[in-house]
Amino acid sequence: MKLLFDLFPILLFFVAYKLADIYVATAVAIAASVAQILWLKLRARPVEGMQWASLAIIVVFGGMTLFLHDETFIKWKPTVLYGLFAAVLAGGRMMFGRNLVKSVMGKQLALPEPVWHRLSLAWIVFFVAMAALNLVVAYRFPTDVWVNFKLFGTMGLTIAFVIAQALWLGRYVQEES
């Protein structure tokens, strides 16, 4: 359910694009993102930092798309979001000496410290690669292809990365005594 809830704005963006155009889809994505945060607040559920960041980026870049009537800005949104995630993970390590991946997942997994470091690095590289790949698709292909990539390509690559990561981590998971 959480995955579907997180995909809600992207799914609505995709449907709105197919039914109308990039500008209607952008407005729908902004509204869906705002509604998503309001729903969590009304139900007294916590809003994660990632959700706030995503909301801010969709409002700013989506707003520029609508205001300037230029689809370039909405195409930059995933790149900015992925870049932000990579920067936060790298910055947490370099500036504060904290492995944020371990901070999030450490209660569910017991791993040797070097593996936590490699896992964090893998996520940083993944986010940087996704940011770059989004720009390649946005600038080298028509908007139709980018919209399909935004939903299916990024989701498929993320699922493949998580599965590969789980298989790799399976060798290192320490049993609790």
N, C-alpha and C positions, 0 to 999 in steps of 0.2 A: 504494500500500500504506500509506503514511504517513497519508493521509486516512482510510482505513478503520480503521487502528489508532487514530487520534484520535477517530473516531466510535464506537468500540466501546462505551464506557459509555452513550452516548446511545441507540444502537441497542438495547442490552440493556434499558435503562430503558423504551423504547417497547414492546418485545415483552412485558416483564414486566407493564407496565401493562395492555396489551390482554388478557393471560392472567389477571391477578389484580386488583390495585388499586394505588393510588398508594403505599401503604406497602411492599408487596412490591417494587414498581419502584424505590423509593428505596433499599431495602436492597441490591437487585441492582446499582444504579448505584454505591453505595459500594464494594461488593465488587469490581465490575469496575474501578473506578478504582484501588483498592489493587492488584489483580492486574496492571493495566497497568504501574504503577510497579515492582512486583516483577519483572515480566518484563524490563523494561529493565535493572534492576539486575543480575539474574542473567545477562543476556547482555552485561554490561559496556558497555552503551550509555549515553550521556548522557541525563539527565532534564532537560528544559527547565524554565525558571522558570515558564512558563505551565502546565505539567503539575503542578508542585508546588502552584501557587496553586489550580488547579482541584481537586486532591485535597483540599487543606485546606478549601476552601469546601464541597465536597460532603460531607466528613466532618462539618463543623460544622453546616451547614444541613440536611443529610440526617439527621444525628444528632438535631437538635432536632425535626425532623418526626416521627421514630420515637419519641423519648422523650416528646414532648408530644402525640403523635397528632394533629398539626395540619399539614395540607398547605400552609399558607401559607409555611412556611419553605423548602420545596423549590422553591416557585414563585419565591421571591426569589433563589435561587441564580444563575440566568443574569444577573439585573440586577446583583448584587454582582460577579460575574466581569467583565461588560462595563464596569461602573463602575471596577473596579480597573485594567483595561487602559487605559481612557481616562486615569485619574489617573496611571498610570505614564508614559504617553507625554507627557502635559502636564507632569508633574513633572520628567521628564528634561530637557525643554526649558527650563523656568522655573528650576529649582533648580541644574542642572548644566551648562546650555548645550549639552546633547547631544540630537541628533535620533536617537532610538532606532530609528525606522523606517530611517533611513540606516545606522545601525550594523548592523542585521540584513540589509538588502538591498543595501548599498553595494558589496559584492563582486560582485554579479550585474549591477548596473545603474550606468551612468554618467549622472548627471543634473545639470543646473545647480542650484546651491544654493537658489534660490527655489522650484524645483519640489519639492525634498526637503521644504522647509518646508510647502508646500501639501499634499503627500502626507501628511505627519504630521498636519496639521490635519484632513484628510479622514478619516483613521482615527479620530482623537479624536471628531469629530462622528458618525461611523458608530457607534462604540461607545456613545456617549451616547444616540443615537437608538434603538439596539437595546435598551439598558437600559430606556429609557422605554417602548418598544413592548412589551417583555416584561411590564411592570407593567400596561399597558392590557389586554393579552390575559388576564393572570392574574386581574385583578379584574373585568373586564367580561364574561367568557365562562366557560362551564362548564369543569371540569378536562379533559374529553375534548378540547375545542378547544385548550386550552393545551398539552396533551401533543402533539397533532398539530403545533401551531405550533412547539413546541420543537424538533422534528425537521425537519419539512419547511419551515416558514416561515423559521426562522433560517438553515437551510442554503441555501434558495433566495435569500434576501436577500443572504447573504454571497457566494454565487457571482455574483449579478448585480452586486454592488458590485465584486468583484475583476475581472470582465470589463470593466465600465465604466472602472475604474481602468487596466486594461491598455490599453484603447483610447485613453484620455487620455494615458497615459505614452508611447505609441508616437510621439507628436509630438515628444517631448523627449529621447528616448534618444540619447545621444551615441556616435558610433562611436569605438572605440579606434584610435589611430593606429598 
